[in-house]
Each structure stands twice: as structure tokens, then as C-alpha cells.
Amino acid sequence: MQYELKALIGSPVVATDGEMGSVRTFLFDDQSWKVRYLVVDVGNWLKRRDVVLPITALDKPVWANKTCCAHLTKDQVRNSPDVDTKSRSHVSRNCHA
């Protein structure tokens, strides 16, 4: 079955100890076109804060309820590297959560 990634935008991201944020976007490798990172909004209603998670820190999406589950705790997600979604040039393969 084929799915569109845009269907996951805004979906919850669940850490091992509870819901942590929502999917903002995906970052692709510019050579292989593989999804490498998930950008997660971990902010609150006053201020958005986007962090980047390597795709290896996630299970496959649960398409039935449009949820992404991470192999990380809330603190690990919260302390993941920030990403400037307007200039994604500083995200590299060396970025790890």
C-alpha cells in the first residue's frame, strides 16, 4: 500500500513515556531521496519549537491513527537538536538525537 507523507503533517509524535509533539515536516537526503529526519514541533501554544529526529529513532508510522512513535523519552525528544526550518542547510547526516 502507498501512503503520502503529507497525511502525517500535524500528527502526534509519541515518545516512550507519552505524547511529545506533532509532525511539522520531513527532511530528505538530496541524493538518495530517502527520508532522513522528522521535524517535530515540541513547543507550546505560546511558542513553536522545532527539533529534528533521525528517522532511525522512529517506528514505522501507525497509519490507522496517523501517529509516529519514537524510541526516545520525552526528555530525549525535547533535548534533540533544534532545526531552523527556513534554512535547513545546517542539518547533516552527523545530526543525532
Buried (B, 14 or more C-beta within 10 A) or exposed (E): EEEEEEEBBEBBBBBEEEEBBBBBBBBEEEEEEEEBBBBBBBEEEEEEEBBBBBEEBBEEBBEEEBBBBBEBBBEBBBEBBEBEBEEBEEBEEEBEB
